[in-house]
Amino acid sequence: MGLDFNYDLDTYVQFFKDKWLFLVIALVVLFIVVRIVKTVVKWLIVVAILAGVVFYSGHSLEELKNLGSELGTKVADSVKQEAISAMAGEAQEATFTTNSDGTFTVKTKNLQLDGTPGEKEVKVNFRGTPLGTWKIDAAIQSLIDQAKKNV
């Protein structure tokens, strides 16, 4: 991940020997979380557990900040990519609604877009979780156009 951990192999071997029970418990908890939890929260829990293991192994807080930043970015990118894939896969069943205040809503099974006609951005919710405001790109415009055709 681009972090420079200034430890040699002997340091890690000694850590695994000393903390093997802690590592086994962390792996079991990670396995349970990944198997049971089905939402974005799962990845936040996984990141927290991994950060705890890294912190417990004696790395500096600066290294943890860098690790957390990189993992947070990767999780956000992964969720955004999953939402974009849902846009393409669910376009045929998308519905377009014009709201009384002049805004519009596009809904699919997993995705909801809220916007104002003529604006360049929409609010995106994926599986009930707000992902923020996104610029209307080709994928989003395609979903909006398809939803209008489905009406």
C-alpha positions as YAML, in Angstrom:
chain: A
units: angstrom
residues:
- id: 1
  name: MET
  ca: [0.00, 0.00, 0.00]
- id: 2
  name: GLY
  ca: [2.96, 2.28, -0.32]
- id: 3
  name: LEU
  ca: [3.77, 2.34, 3.40]
- id: 4
  name: ASP
  ca: [7.38, 2.03, 4.44]
- id: 5
  name: PHE
  ca: [7.41, -0.27, 7.46]
- id: 6
  name: ASN
  ca: [11.00, -0.24, 8.64]
- id: 7
  name: TYR
  ca: [10.90, -3.71, 10.12]
- id: 8
  name: ASP
  ca: [12.75, -6.79, 9.01]
- id: 9
  name: LEU
  ca: [11.27, -10.26, 8.64]
- id: 10
  name: ASP
  ca: [12.44, -11.28, 12.13]
- id: 11
  name: THR
  ca: [10.29, -8.53, 13.67]
- id: 12
  name: TYR
  ca: [7.17, -9.88, 11.96]
- id: 13
  name: VAL
  ca: [8.00, -13.50, 12.83]
- id: 14
  name: GLN
  ca: [8.41, -12.53, 16.49]
- id: 15
  name: PHE
  ca: [5.14, -10.56, 16.41]
- id: 16
  name: PHE
  ca: [3.27, -13.57, 14.97]
- id: 17
  name: LYS
  ca: [4.79, -15.86, 17.61]
- id: 18
  name: ASP
  ca: [3.87, -13.49, 20.44]
- id: 19
  name: LYS
  ca: [0.43, -12.46, 19.23]
- id: 20
  name: TRP
  ca: [-0.84, -15.53, 17.37]
- id: 21
  name: LEU
  ca: [-3.98, -15.83, 19.49]
- id: 22
  name: PHE
  ca: [-4.87, -12.17, 18.90]
- id: 23
  name: LEU
  ca: [-4.38, -12.61, 15.15]
- id: 24
  name: VAL
  ca: [-6.51, -15.77, 15.05]
- id: 25
  name: ILE
  ca: [-9.33, -14.00, 16.91]
- id: 26
  name: ALA
  ca: [-9.08, -11.02, 14.53]
- id: 27
  name: LEU
  ca: [-9.28, -13.34, 11.51]
- id: 28
  name: VAL
  ca: [-12.32, -15.15, 12.93]
- id: 29
  name: VAL
  ca: [-14.07, -11.83, 13.61]
- id: 30
  name: LEU
  ca: [-13.24, -10.62, 10.08]
- id: 31
  name: PHE
  ca: [-14.62, -13.84, 8.61]
- id: 32
  name: ILE
  ca: [-17.85, -13.52, 10.60]
- id: 33
  name: VAL
  ca: [-18.28, -9.86, 9.64]
- id: 34
  name: VAL
  ca: [-17.70, -10.51, 5.93]
- id: 35
  name: ARG
  ca: [-20.11, -13.49, 5.94]
- id: 36
  name: ILE
  ca: [-22.94, -11.94, 7.97]
- id: 37
  name: VAL
  ca: [-22.99, -8.18, 7.37]
- id: 38
  name: LYS
  ca: [-24.22, -7.27, 3.86]
- id: 39
  name: THR
  ca: [-23.87, -3.47, 3.75]
- id: 40
  name: VAL
  ca: [-21.26, -0.77, 3.37]
- id: 41
  name: VAL
  ca: [-20.90, -0.87, 7.16]
- id: 42
  name: LYS
  ca: [-19.20, -4.25, 6.70]
- id: 43
  name: TRP
  ca: [-16.23, -2.58, 5.05]
- id: 44
  name: LEU
  ca: [-16.00, 0.05, 7.78]
- id: 45
  name: ILE
  ca: [-15.86, -2.73, 10.38]
- id: 46
  name: VAL
  ca: [-13.21, -4.59, 8.36]
- id: 47
  name: VAL
  ca: [-11.11, -1.42, 8.08]
- id: 48
  name: ALA
  ca: [-11.45, -0.80, 11.83]
- id: 49
  name: ILE
  ca: [-10.34, -4.35, 12.66]
- id: 50
  name: LEU
  ca: [-7.39, -4.19, 10.28]
- id: 51
  name: ALA
  ca: [-6.37, -0.81, 11.67]
- id: 52
  name: GLY
  ca: [-6.56, -2.27, 15.18]
- id: 53
  name: VAL
  ca: [-4.30, -5.17, 14.21]
- id: 54
  name: VAL
  ca: [-1.79, -2.84, 12.57]
- id: 55
  name: PHE
  ca: [-1.88, -0.47, 15.53]
- id: 56
  name: TYR
  ca: [-1.46, -3.35, 17.96]
- id: 57
  name: SER
  ca: [1.60, -4.54, 16.06]
- id: 58
  name: GLY
  ca: [3.40, -1.33, 16.99]
- id: 59
  name: HIS
  ca: [3.29, 0.87, 13.91]
- id: 60
  name: SER
  ca: [3.28, 4.64, 14.27]
- id: 61
  name: LEU
  ca: [0.15, 6.78, 14.17]
- id: 62
  name: GLU
  ca: [1.41, 8.50, 11.00]
- id: 63
  name: GLU
  ca: [1.56, 5.14, 9.22]
- id: 64
  name: LEU
  ca: [-1.99, 4.37, 10.44]
- id: 65
  name: LYS
  ca: [-3.27, 7.72, 9.12]
- id: 66
  name: ASN
  ca: [-1.84, 6.96, 5.70]
- id: 67
  name: LEU
  ca: [-3.27, 3.44, 5.77]
- id: 68
  name: GLY
  ca: [-6.71, 4.69, 6.83]
- id: 69
  name: SER
  ca: [-6.73, 7.33, 4.12]
- id: 70
  name: GLU
  ca: [-5.78, 4.83, 1.42]
- id: 71
  name: LEU
  ca: [-8.32, 2.25, 2.59]
- id: 72
  name: GLY
  ca: [-11.07, 4.87, 2.88]
- id: 73
  name: THR
  ca: [-10.42, 6.00, -0.68]
- id: 74
  name: LYS
  ca: [-10.46, 2.41, -1.94]
- id: 75
  name: VAL
  ca: [-13.72, 1.62, -0.15]
- id: 76
  name: ALA
  ca: [-15.37, 4.79, -1.50]
- id: 77
  name: ASP
  ca: [-14.16, 4.02, -5.03]
- id: 78
  name: SER
  ca: [-15.43, 0.45, -4.73]
- id: 79
  name: VAL
  ca: [-18.90, 1.57, -3.61]
- id: 80
  name: LYS
  ca: [-19.03, 4.17, -6.39]
- id: 81
  name: GLN
  ca: [-18.06, 1.55, -8.99]
- id: 82
  name: GLU
  ca: [-20.72, -0.82, -7.64]
- id: 83
  name: ALA
  ca: [-23.34, 1.94, -7.94]
- id: 84
  name: ILE
  ca: [-22.28, 2.68, -11.52]
- id: 85
  name: SER
  ca: [-22.56, -1.02, -12.38]
- id: 86
  name: ALA
  ca: [-26.06, -1.05, -10.87]
- id: 87
  name: MET
  ca: [-26.99, 1.88, -13.10]
- id: 88
  name: ALA
  ca: [-26.11, -0.10, -16.21]
- id: 89
  name: GLY
  ca: [-27.69, -3.33, -15.03]
- id: 90
  name: GLU
  ca: [-30.95, -1.89, -13.72]
- id: 91
  name: ALA
  ca: [-31.70, 0.74, -16.39]
- id: 92
  name: GLN
  ca: [-34.47, -1.33, -18.00]
- id: 93
  name: GLU
  ca: [-36.50, -1.30, -14.78]
- id: 94
  name: ALA
  ca: [-35.80, 2.32, -13.80]
- id: 95
  name: THR
  ca: [-38.72, 4.63, -13.07]
- id: 96
  name: PHE
  ca: [-38.77, 8.39, -13.62]
- id: 97
  name: THR
  ca: [-40.95, 10.61, -11.41]
- id: 98
  name: THR
  ca: [-41.44, 14.36, -11.67]
- id: 99
  name: ASN
  ca: [-41.96, 15.72, -8.16]
- id: 100
  name: SER
  ca: [-44.33, 18.58, -7.25]
- id: 101
  name: ASP
  ca: [-41.43, 20.95, -6.53]
- id: 102
  name: GLY
  ca: [-40.06, 20.54, -10.08]
- id: 103
  name: THR
  ca: [-37.32, 18.07, -9.16]
- id: 104
  name: PHE
  ca: [-37.14, 14.52, -10.49]
- id: 105
  name: THR
  ca: [-36.42, 11.11, -9.00]
- id: 106
  name: VAL
  ca: [-35.07, 8.09, -10.82]
- id: 107
  name: LYS
  ca: [-35.41, 4.81, -8.93]
- id: 108
  name: THR
  ca: [-34.18, 1.28, -9.52]
- id: 109
  name: LYS
  ca: [-34.01, -1.70, -7.17]
- id: 110
  name: ASN
  ca: [-30.75, -0.50, -5.58]
- id: 111
  name: LEU
  ca: [-30.34, 3.09, -6.71]
- id: 112
  name: GLN
  ca: [-32.09, 6.43, -6.38]
- id: 113
  name: LEU
  ca: [-31.12, 9.67, -8.13]
- id: 114
  name: ASP
  ca: [-32.65, 13.01, -7.12]
- id: 115
  name: GLY
  ca: [-32.04, 16.07, -9.24]
- id: 116
  name: THR
  ca: [-33.33, 19.25, -10.78]
- id: 117
  name: PRO
  ca: [-33.82, 19.54, -14.55]
- id: 118
  name: GLY
  ca: [-31.05, 21.62, -16.11]
- id: 119
  name: GLU
  ca: [-28.63, 21.07, -13.21]
- id: 120
  name: LYS
  ca: [-25.33, 19.26, -13.76]
- id: 121
  name: GLU
  ca: [-25.48, 17.21, -10.53]
- id: 122
  name: VAL
  ca: [-27.74, 14.65, -8.83]
- id: 123
  name: LYS
  ca: [-27.92, 13.25, -5.31]
- id: 124
  name: VAL
  ca: [-27.17, 9.53, -5.33]
- id: 125
  name: ASN
  ca: [-28.44, 6.91, -2.86]
- id: 126
  name: PHE
  ca: [-27.23, 3.34, -3.26]
- id: 127
  name: ARG
  ca: [-29.09, 0.63, -1.33]
- id: 128
  name: GLY
  ca: [-30.49, 3.31, 0.96]
- id: 129
  name: THR
  ca: [-27.11, 4.85, 1.73]
- id: 130
  name: PRO
  ca: [-26.41, 8.41, 0.52]
- id: 131
  name: LEU
  ca: [-23.27, 8.58, -1.62]
- id: 132
  name: GLY
  ca: [-23.33, 12.34, -2.02]
- id: 133
  name: THR
  ca: [-23.79, 14.58, -5.01]
- id: 134
  name: TRP
  ca: [-22.34, 13.39, -8.32]
- id: 135
  name: LYS
  ca: [-21.84, 15.22, -11.58]
- id: 136
  name: ILE
  ca: [-24.09, 13.94, -14.34]
- id: 137
  name: ASP
  ca: [-21.80, 11.90, -16.58]
- id: 138
  name: ALA
  ca: [-22.65, 9.61, -19.49]
- id: 139
  name: ALA
  ca: [-23.69, 6.67, -17.26]
- id: 140
  name: ILE
  ca: [-26.02, 8.80, -15.13]
- id: 141
  name: GLN
  ca: [-27.50, 10.57, -18.16]
- id: 142
  name: SER
  ca: [-28.09, 7.22, -19.83]
- id: 143
  name: LEU
  ca: [-29.98, 5.96, -16.75]
- id: 144
  name: ILE
  ca: [-32.11, 9.13, -16.64]
- id: 145
  name: ASP
  ca: [-32.91, 8.87, -20.36]
- id: 146
  name: GLN
  ca: [-33.81, 5.18, -20.07]
- id: 147
  name: ALA
  ca: [-36.05, 5.87, -17.04]
- id: 148
  name: LYS
  ca: [-37.89, 8.54, -19.05]
- id: 149
  name: LYS
  ca: [-38.46, 6.01, -21.86]
- id: 150
  name: ASN
  ca: [-39.78, 3.43, -19.36]
- id: 151
  name: VAL
  ca: [-42.62, 5.72, -18.24]
...
